[in-house]
Amino acid sequence: MPSAGPAAPDAWLHAGQVWQQWVRHAAACPFDLARAQYAGAVRAGVIRSSLLAASRFERGMAQWESLVLGPWARER
């Protein structure tokens, strides 16, 4: 049976960081899906292509992401 030497705390720290990164990506997934749907609607011609509208949409999504996820939100 291997002993828990000095490398064990480092392994737990790394595992915690990996888990935290995975949770952040999973929590941001609905916002990424909304962005992809918006882009698909523009490509399909459902929404008129406009840089101003795209900028407003992205700003709104970033605000919602920040509001919903708080400290877990991605930095923009």
C-alpha positions as CSV (number, residue, x, y, z in Angstrom):
1,M,0.0,0.0,0.0
2,P,1.6,3.3,-1.0
3,S,2.1,5.9,1.7
4,A,0.7,9.4,1.4
5,G,4.0,11.3,1.1
6,P,4.6,14.9,0.4
7,A,3.3,14.6,-3.1
8,A,-0.3,13.7,-1.9
9,P,-1.3,17.3,-1.0
10,D,0.0,18.5,-4.4
11,A,-2.1,15.8,-6.1
12,W,-5.2,16.9,-4.2
13,L,-4.6,20.5,-5.0
14,H,-4.2,19.7,-8.7
15,A,-7.4,17.6,-8.6
16,G,-9.3,20.5,-7.0
17,Q,-8.1,22.9,-9.6
18,V,-9.1,20.6,-12.5
19,W,-12.5,20.1,-10.9
20,Q,-13.0,23.9,-10.5
21,Q,-12.0,24.5,-14.1
22,W,-14.5,21.8,-15.3
23,V,-17.3,23.3,-13.2
24,R,-16.6,26.7,-14.6
25,H,-16.8,25.4,-18.2
26,A,-19.9,23.5,-17.5
27,A,-21.6,26.5,-15.9
28,A,-20.7,28.7,-18.9
29,C,-22.1,26.1,-21.4
30,P,-25.7,27.6,-21.6
31,F,-24.3,31.0,-22.4
32,D,-22.0,29.6,-25.1
33,L,-25.1,27.7,-26.5
34,A,-27.0,31.0,-26.6
35,R,-24.2,32.7,-28.5
36,A,-24.0,29.8,-31.0
37,Q,-27.8,30.0,-31.5
38,Y,-27.6,33.7,-32.2
39,A,-24.8,33.2,-34.7
40,G,-26.7,30.4,-36.4
41,A,-29.8,32.6,-36.6
42,V,-27.7,35.3,-38.3
43,R,-26.2,32.9,-40.7
44,A,-29.7,31.5,-41.5
45,G,-31.0,34.9,-42.2
46,V,-33.5,34.9,-39.3
47,I,-31.8,37.8,-37.7
48,R,-30.3,40.6,-39.7
49,S,-26.5,40.8,-39.7
50,S,-25.4,43.9,-37.8
51,L,-22.2,44.6,-35.9
52,L,-24.1,46.9,-33.5
53,A,-26.7,44.2,-32.7
54,A,-24.1,41.5,-32.3
55,S,-22.2,43.8,-29.9
56,R,-25.3,44.5,-27.9
57,F,-26.1,40.8,-27.7
58,E,-22.6,39.9,-26.6
59,R,-22.6,42.7,-23.9
60,G,-26.0,41.5,-22.6
61,M,-24.8,37.8,-22.5
62,A,-21.7,38.8,-20.7
63,Q,-23.8,40.8,-18.2
64,W,-26.2,37.9,-17.6
65,E,-23.2,35.5,-17.3
66,S,-21.6,37.7,-14.7
67,L,-24.9,38.1,-12.8
68,V,-25.8,34.4,-12.8
69,L,-22.4,32.9,-12.2
70,G,-20.9,35.7,-10.1
71,P,-17.3,34.9,-9.2
72,W,-17.5,31.8,-11.5
73,A,-18.0,33.9,-14.6
74,R,-15.3,34.2,-17.2
75,E,-13.2,37.3,-17.3
76,R,-13.9,39.4,-20.4
